[in-house]
Amino acid sequence: MTIGAISHVEPNALRTPDWLALKLLAPEVAAVGLSTILKRLDSIEEQAFALRGEAMFLIEERNLFRYILDEEVGDYYQSFDKWLKDTLPRSWGYCRDALRARKELRDIPFDDFGHMKRCNIEKLKEVSSSVRLLPEVIQAAKQMPEKQFVAAMNEKFDQHLECKTPVVMASPPDMEERKAAIEMAMVCEECSTESEAEKAIYVSYIQEHAAIYEHKREAVA
């Protein structure tokens, strides 16, 4: 029963395809196979934030990290934060955001939550608690693009949501660095839009430099 519960959520799209075999297949067969791979990845990309949020929520709620061996000390993890950073060194900030979102929207069944993109999840957090659980609102969060969802919430439910305008972070000579940073964030943090990647960069910088900032600020004070 346990093995089945785990194995059925393992996405086949994450297994490395047999590229050589795909190259040798007849064009019509190869086309279908490659399209299938891309479609699976597309759905995983959309659901990655929600899936991580649910997994993180269950681990924190049941203290499951205490059942995982910390090889550095030869004993089980006692700290959720240490387990998180050791286990997910490249995406722990993204996963912490996903955990916060899932905890705030815990009243929404995962069957619905799991079909929402991150952008709409973040906006749904801003919707009043008396409105966010309405079936119409949940359906809109699952199906609508961010701008359309924001407009619907504001017009039909008198909310005050905003769609943030992308911030220009660099002058033309620095665009290559910005482009590289965005591409890295989209891959490492599994972001689906540039705005999500930009936020991930901000969050990562804040988290990595918070201690240094506080130390220097206290020294100046």
C-alpha beads as a LAMMPS data file, in Angstrom:
LAMMPS data file: protein, C-alpha beads

221 atoms
220 bonds

1 atom types
1 bond types

-500.0 500.0 xlo xhi
-500.0 500.0 ylo yhi
-500.0 500.0 zlo zhi

Masses

1 110.0

Atoms # bond

1 1 1 0.000 0.000 0.000
2 1 1 2.819 2.388 0.874
3 1 1 4.762 1.608 -2.302
4 1 1 1.681 2.151 -4.427
5 1 1 0.962 5.506 -2.777
6 1 1 4.450 6.678 -3.659
7 1 1 4.931 5.121 -7.072
8 1 1 1.739 6.471 -8.603
9 1 1 2.921 10.069 -8.158
10 1 1 6.282 9.559 -9.834
11 1 1 6.014 11.404 -13.191
12 1 1 7.214 9.376 -16.163
13 1 1 8.185 12.636 -17.828
14 1 1 11.134 12.911 -15.426
15 1 1 12.680 9.659 -16.624
16 1 1 15.373 10.145 -19.246
17 1 1 13.925 9.113 -22.620
18 1 1 15.800 6.826 -24.979
19 1 1 16.919 9.611 -27.307
20 1 1 18.710 7.274 -29.695
21 1 1 15.585 5.165 -30.139
22 1 1 13.509 8.297 -30.738
23 1 1 15.944 9.419 -33.424
24 1 1 15.598 6.080 -35.206
25 1 1 11.792 5.878 -35.054
26 1 1 9.632 6.623 -38.061
27 1 1 8.800 10.360 -38.201
28 1 1 5.109 9.960 -37.354
29 1 1 5.896 7.739 -34.330
30 1 1 8.744 9.953 -33.104
31 1 1 6.524 13.016 -33.407
32 1 1 3.844 11.492 -31.182
33 1 1 6.401 10.277 -28.641
34 1 1 8.188 13.613 -28.340
35 1 1 4.913 15.528 -28.171
36 1 1 3.785 13.271 -25.339
37 1 1 6.986 13.975 -23.398
38 1 1 6.567 17.731 -23.843
39 1 1 2.899 17.613 -22.809
40 1 1 3.768 15.750 -19.613
41 1 1 6.502 18.251 -18.803
42 1 1 4.089 21.103 -19.470
43 1 1 1.617 19.836 -16.886
44 1 1 4.380 19.116 -14.363
45 1 1 5.755 22.642 -14.801
46 1 1 2.347 24.117 -14.002
47 1 1 1.833 21.900 -10.956
48 1 1 5.358 21.978 -9.503
49 1 1 4.647 24.756 -6.987
50 1 1 1.445 23.146 -5.716
51 1 1 3.013 19.681 -5.515
52 1 1 5.956 20.975 -3.537
53 1 1 3.649 22.904 -1.237
54 1 1 1.590 19.796 -0.445
55 1 1 4.655 17.624 0.161
56 1 1 6.289 20.267 2.360
57 1 1 3.074 20.774 4.319
58 1 1 2.755 17.052 5.088
59 1 1 6.395 16.794 6.128
60 1 1 6.171 19.777 8.467
61 1 1 2.740 18.877 9.847
62 1 1 3.823 15.353 10.847
63 1 1 7.473 16.186 11.651
64 1 1 8.497 13.587 9.084
65 1 1 11.962 15.117 8.748
66 1 1 12.712 13.504 12.140
67 1 1 12.621 10.117 10.394
68 1 1 15.344 11.082 7.902
69 1 1 18.985 10.452 8.766
70 1 1 21.278 13.481 8.877
71 1 1 24.478 11.924 7.543
72 1 1 26.518 14.896 8.733
73 1 1 25.882 14.117 12.414
74 1 1 24.929 10.440 12.172
75 1 1 21.515 10.938 13.731
76 1 1 18.017 11.868 12.650
77 1 1 17.226 15.474 11.769
78 1 1 15.965 17.592 14.650
79 1 1 15.555 20.814 12.661
80 1 1 13.092 21.238 9.816
81 1 1 15.141 24.137 8.460
82 1 1 18.372 22.119 8.367
83 1 1 16.633 19.175 6.708
84 1 1 15.156 21.531 4.116
85 1 1 18.452 23.202 3.206
86 1 1 20.425 19.942 3.207
87 1 1 17.854 18.092 1.106
88 1 1 16.970 20.883 -1.324
89 1 1 20.039 23.141 -1.566
90 1 1 18.995 24.650 -4.904
91 1 1 15.284 25.126 -4.300
92 1 1 14.686 25.423 -0.552
93 1 1 13.564 29.063 -0.860
94 1 1 11.062 28.149 -3.565
95 1 1 9.836 25.220 -1.455
96 1 1 9.424 27.423 1.611
97 1 1 7.257 29.794 -0.454
98 1 1 5.207 26.799 -1.596
99 1 1 4.799 25.662 2.016
100 1 1 3.587 29.103 3.128
101 1 1 1.063 29.200 0.299
102 1 1 -0.267 25.722 1.041
103 1 1 -0.627 26.462 4.751
104 1 1 -2.537 29.640 4.026
105 1 1 -4.813 27.861 1.541
106 1 1 -5.066 24.578 3.440
107 1 1 -8.872 24.664 3.327
108 1 1 -8.778 24.193 -0.444
109 1 1 -8.687 20.473 -1.365
110 1 1 -5.513 19.436 -3.156
111 1 1 -7.597 18.132 -6.064
112 1 1 -8.269 21.813 -6.763
113 1 1 -5.082 23.367 -5.392
114 1 1 -2.931 21.055 -7.491
115 1 1 -4.361 22.463 -10.716
116 1 1 -3.534 26.091 -9.923
117 1 1 -0.512 27.904 -11.285
118 1 1 1.725 29.672 -8.815
119 1 1 0.696 33.129 -10.005
120 1 1 -2.970 32.415 -9.227
121 1 1 -2.116 30.741 -5.932
122 1 1 -0.288 33.885 -4.847
123 1 1 -3.263 36.026 -5.870
124 1 1 -5.744 33.698 -4.187
125 1 1 -3.887 34.271 -0.912
126 1 1 -4.879 37.937 -1.190
127 1 1 -8.569 37.165 -1.719
128 1 1 -10.704 37.511 1.410
129 1 1 -11.312 34.245 3.259
130 1 1 -15.074 34.514 2.760
131 1 1 -14.607 34.573 -1.011
132 1 1 -11.643 32.306 -1.780
133 1 1 -13.499 29.062 -0.996
134 1 1 -16.412 29.767 -3.327
135 1 1 -16.581 27.101 -6.088
136 1 1 -16.648 29.813 -8.760
137 1 1 -13.483 31.407 -7.399
138 1 1 -11.624 28.104 -7.126
139 1 1 -12.595 27.199 -10.680
140 1 1 -11.403 30.584 -11.917
141 1 1 -8.055 30.154 -10.148
142 1 1 -7.621 26.785 -11.872
143 1 1 -8.522 27.908 -15.364
144 1 1 -7.876 31.608 -15.882
145 1 1 -4.629 33.385 -16.758
146 1 1 -3.411 35.670 -13.972
147 1 1 -4.669 38.962 -15.452
148 1 1 -8.095 37.537 -16.185
149 1 1 -8.305 36.021 -12.689
150 1 1 -7.377 39.328 -11.050
151 1 1 -9.946 41.189 -13.155
152 1 1 -12.668 38.664 -12.284
153 1 1 -11.945 38.902 -8.557
154 1 1 -12.012 42.686 -8.628
155 1 1 -15.128 43.046 -10.763
156 1 1 -17.317 40.228 -9.401
157 1 1 -16.187 40.017 -5.790
158 1 1 -15.028 43.561 -5.003
159 1 1 -11.447 42.514 -4.268
160 1 1 -8.474 44.821 -4.707
161 1 1 -5.886 42.692 -6.420
162 1 1 -3.151 44.008 -8.681
163 1 1 -1.126 42.550 -11.513
164 1 1 2.413 43.714 -10.978
165 1 1 4.132 45.291 -13.937
166 1 1 7.489 43.627 -14.590
167 1 1 10.347 45.662 -13.129
168 1 1 13.168 46.657 -15.463
169 1 1 16.159 45.435 -13.513
170 1 1 18.992 46.330 -15.801
171 1 1 20.186 48.809 -18.391
172 1 1 20.900 47.478 -21.929
173 1 1 24.600 46.701 -21.262
174 1 1 23.566 44.502 -18.313
175 1 1 20.768 42.623 -20.043
176 1 1 22.912 39.537 -20.652
177 1 1 23.478 39.144 -16.900
178 1 1 19.767 39.658 -16.229
179 1 1 18.805 37.130 -18.910
180 1 1 21.248 34.572 -17.498
181 1 1 19.942 35.082 -13.939
182 1 1 16.329 34.697 -15.078
183 1 1 17.114 31.520 -17.020
184 1 1 18.957 30.040 -14.029
185 1 1 16.088 30.863 -11.659
186 1 1 13.504 29.359 -14.017
187 1 1 15.461 26.092 -14.163
188 1 1 16.686 25.865 -10.550
189 1 1 13.487 27.116 -8.912
190 1 1 11.179 25.595 -11.568
191 1 1 9.464 28.915 -12.270
192 1 1 6.997 29.086 -15.139
193 1 1 7.163 32.857 -15.779
194 1 1 9.826 35.569 -15.689
195 1 1 7.987 37.378 -12.897
196 1 1 8.173 34.239 -10.742
197 1 1 11.881 33.930 -11.569
198 1 1 12.490 37.554 -10.554
199 1 1 10.739 36.984 -7.227
200 1 1 12.797 33.840 -6.665
201 1 1 15.973 35.865 -7.218
202 1 1 14.854 38.497 -4.697
203 1 1 13.894 35.862 -2.120
204 1 1 17.137 33.950 -2.593
205 1 1 19.254 37.095 -2.159
206 1 1 17.359 38.144 0.976
207 1 1 17.618 34.699 2.535
208 1 1 21.311 34.310 1.765
209 1 1 22.334 37.784 2.965
210 1 1 19.938 38.414 5.867
211 1 1 22.506 37.546 8.544
212 1 1 25.238 39.687 6.942
213 1 1 22.804 42.585 6.584
214 1 1 21.726 42.435 10.229
215 1 1 25.344 42.205 11.396
216 1 1 26.448 45.222 9.374
217 1 1 23.375 47.241 10.320
218 1 1 24.032 46.615 14.025
219 1 1 27.682 47.577 13.579
220 1 1 26.714 50.918 12.028
221 1 1 24.010 51.683 14.635

Bonds

1 1 1 2
2 1 2 3
3 1 3 4
4 1 4 5
5 1 5 6
6 1 6 7
7 1 7 8
8 1 8 9
9 1 9 10
10 1 10 11
11 1 11 12
12 1 12 13
13 1 13 14
14 1 14 15
15 1 15 16
16 1 16 17
17 1 17 18
18 1 18 19
19 1 19 20
20 1 20 21
21 1 21 22
22 1 22 23
23 1 23 24
24 1 24 25
25 1 25 26
26 1 26 27
27 1 27 28
28 1 28 29
29 1 29 30
30 1 30 31
31 1 31 32
32 1 32 33
33 1 33 34
34 1 34 35
35 1 35 36
36 1 36 37
37 1 37 38
38 1 38 39
39 1 39 40
40 1 40 41
41 1 41 42
42 1 42 43
43 1 43 44
44 1 44 45
45 1 45 46
46 1 46 47
47 1 47 48
48 1 48 49
49 1 49 50
50 1 50 51
51 1 51 52
52 1 52 53
53 1 53 54
54 1 54 55
55 1 55 56
56 1 56 57
57 1 57 58
58 1 58 59
59 1 59 60
60 1 60 61
61 1 61 62
62 1 62 63
63 1 63 64
64 1 64 65
65 1 65 66
66 1 66 67
67 1 67 68
68 1 68 69
69 1 69 70
70 1 70 71
71 1 71 72
72 1 72 73
73 1 73 74
74 1 74 75
75 1 75 76
76 1 76 77
77 1 77 78
78 1 78 79
79 1 79 80
80 1 80 81
81 1 81 82
82 1 82 83
83 1 83 84
84 1 84 85
85 1 85 86
86 1 86 87
87 1 87 88
88 1 88 89
89 1 89 90
90 1 90 91
91 1 91 92
92 1 92 93
93 1 93 94
94 1 94 95
95 1 95 96
96 1 96 97
97 1 97 98
98 1 98 99
99 1 99 100
100 1 100 101
101 1 101 102
102 1 102 103
103 1 103 104
104 1 104 105
105 1 105 106
106 1 106 107
107 1 107 108
108 1 108 109
109 1 109 110
110 1 110 111
111 1 111 112
112 1 112 113
113 1 113 114
114 1 114 115
115 1 115 116
116 1 116 117
117 1 117 118
118 1 118 119
119 1 119 120
120 1 120 121
121 1 121 122
122 1 122 123
123 1 123 124
124 1 124 125
125 1 125 126
126 1 126 127
127 1 127 128
128 1 128 129
129 1 129 130
130 1 130 131
131 1 131 132
132 1 132 133
133 1 133 134
134 1 134 135
135 1 135 136
136 1 136 137
137 1 137 138
138 1 138 139
139 1 139 140
140 1 140 141
141 1 141 142
142 1 142 143
143 1 143 144
144 1 144 145
145 1 145 146
146 1 146 147
147 1 147 148
148 1 148 149
149 1 149 150
150 1 150 151
151 1 151 152
152 1 152 153
153 1 153 154
154 1 154 155
155 1 155 156
156 1 156 157
157 1 157 158
158 1 158 159
159 1 159 160
160 1 160 161
161 1 161 162
162 1 162 163
163 1 163 164
164 1 164 165
165 1 165 166
166 1 166 167
167 1 167 168
168 1 168 169
169 1 169 170
170 1 170 171
171 1 171 172
172 1 172 173
173 1 173 174
174 1 174 175
175 1 175 176
176 1 176 177
177 1 177 178
178 1 178 179
179 1 179 180
180 1 180 181
181 1 181 182
182 1 182 183
183 1 183 184
184 1 184 185
185 1 185 186
186 1 186 187
187 1 187 188
188 1 188 189
189 1 189 190
190 1 190 191
191 1 191 192
192 1 192 193
193 1 193 194
194 1 194 195
195 1 195 196
196 1 196 197
197 1 197 198
198 1 198 199
199 1 199 200
200 1 200 201
201 1 201 202
202 1 202 203
203 1 203 204
204 1 204 205
205 1 205 206
206 1 206 207
207 1 207 208
208 1 208 209
209 1 209 210
210 1 210 211
211 1 211 212
212 1 212 213
213 1 213 214
214 1 214 215
215 1 215 216
216 1 216 217
217 1 217 218
218 1 218 219
219 1 219 220
220 1 220 221
